[in-house]
Each structure stands twice: as structure tokens, then as C-alpha cells.
């Protein structure tokens, strides 16, 4: 089994994607290690303000209003580019202790370029779990997604 893998795509501003972990294998979980956003149009010539969130909860978390008290919030990211002469800024906050065993919801929003689609990339690593650790992890994620 691969130790590390990438999921990436392009999502319309304000929409969601399901990050599918339905191929779950007993004794295995996944850890999010990277979440990055990138503009889809006008790169280097336009203002971009892209925001993203990833949750294990039942509904998406609006990326422009993340609540760090929400146990299901796994990651948030922002990529801003204000003027042609300035470099882009990229920020992300990832709960890399959260072990993933079920599908996640990703949501993106572009507030600076008329709501253009947002490119995103997530990097995960696989983690082997013991029997008791697997039971606790599955219960935790089930409880969060059932709220």
C-alpha cells in the first residue's frame, strides 16, 4: 500500500466535493498532511481570495467562517493575491492528529475574482492502526458525522 497519496481537483466557488474514502481497509486510516489552494484563472494578473475547508462532519463548513471549536473541522486554507506586483500568500491550518476512516467534505469559495472555480490539492499519508485504536477512531468519526 502506498504510504502517501494526493487528491486534487477544481471546484466551483461555493460548492462542495466529497473526498471519498469508501475503499477503507480494516486496520488502516489516513492523515491529512497538506491542503493547498490555487487560482483557476487570471494567474498573476487578477486579485484572488480563495478559501477552503475540509470536514468530517455531516455538512460542509463555510470556508470564510471556520469555527475551530467544531470537532469535525480538519483543515482550512487561504490563498490570496491582492495586486499584480505582490506575491501570493498561502495559509493553512491542519489537524494532522485526526485519523480519517470515512468520507470528508471539502468546500471552496473565491471571494476576490467573481467567484471563479478554485483548484485544490490534499496530501494524505496512510497510518496502520491497532484493533483498539481502530475502534476508537471509527467511533469518533461516526459520532462527528452523526451530529
Buried (B, 14 or more C-beta within 10 A) or exposed (E): EEEEEEBEBEBBBBEBBEBEBEEBEEEBBBBBEBBBBBBBEBEEEBBBBBBBBBBBBEEBBEBBEBEEEBBBBBBBBBBBBEEEEEEBEBEBBBBEEBBBBBBBBBBBBBBBBEEBBBBBBBBBBBBEBEEEBBEEBBEBBEEBBEE
